[in-house]
Amino acid sequence: MQFFLNLKTKAKILTGFMIVIVINLLIVITSINALSTSQQAALTIDDTLNGAFRRINNLQIAVQEINFKFCRGLNPTDTEYDFADLLRDAPTLIQHVDNSVNALNVNFSSDPEYKALVTSMYNSTKAINETINQNILPVLRQQNTTDASLLEIYCRDVLPHVAESQSSSGQLIAMQTEMCIAVSSPAADPTTIYVISVLAAVSVIVAFFIGLYISNYIAKQVHSAIGFMTRMADGDFNFSVEAGSADEFGQYRQSLSKMRNSVGQIVGMTQSECVRLQEELNKLHQASDSIVQSTNNVQSQAITVAAASDEMVSTTADIARNCETAANGSTQCKDI
């Protein structure tokens, strides 16, 4: 979680997306692997059914057909299919068996048992044709008819090879069926579907929680920043701001803390200056009061002086009048 907090906001979002992308890649890889397994199984089954299985089945049908025709043609009691029909069809039947046996692929599988069965089927089928060509057809052409001895020869010399060929073909078909089942089992295994389903569910859940975490983280950081700015706008600087992370929001918190400190210092200095100015204003107010008081005292003294001056003027006038009276008296005395 600390590593996630140390990432930038863009890196956080990209990391969340990368986690979801990685899970989706796992889903894609698992799906491609399952598809590749299914496709490979389909190709193997198609190659088995349309290749080895078809060749063995064709040979098995050819052996059954030649055995059925010879058993009927060599049977004196079967009047619907006589020796003439057998002589007419024998070259085609023998050629069909030869073509089918030559189409066998001994190297279709590296399994030694499979190769041994294919070899056994090949040899027994070749023995059927050789026995028929050497022991049955020459006698049938010479006698120009059928008797019980030819059927006995066929049963003694050919039927064991027919039984061996049919037994080998049955075992080969069983092995091919098991091979197809073994190849198709992984493709049919529901585990891959369960894994893809679980990965898809995990991808949805992880994407939801990553989106929820990132959205809540961004909303929380934005609301916190708005709260800090609101407190600063209200003049409250008594709070601490911690970075908390190394992303853009952490850098914003650091810048906000520096701004809070700077503005707080400016506000503190302003408050100090205001206090000092208030003290100076108080002193000035006190000086003004003293000046006013002194002015009032001077004014009172001036009024007193003015009153005294008025009295002196009045007294001087009286003295002048008295002097004038005395002068007049002196003049009169002189005249006498």
MORA-V464500 format. One record per helix or strand of 3 or more residues. SS is the DSSP state (@ for helix, = for strand). FROM is the first residue (numbers start at 1). LEN is the number of residues. If there is no record, write none. Layout:
# MORA-V464500
SS|FROM|LEN  SS|FROM|LEN
This chain:
# MORA-V464500
@|2|4  @|9|65  @|83|20  @|106|3  @|112|32  @|148|41  @|191|43  @|248|88
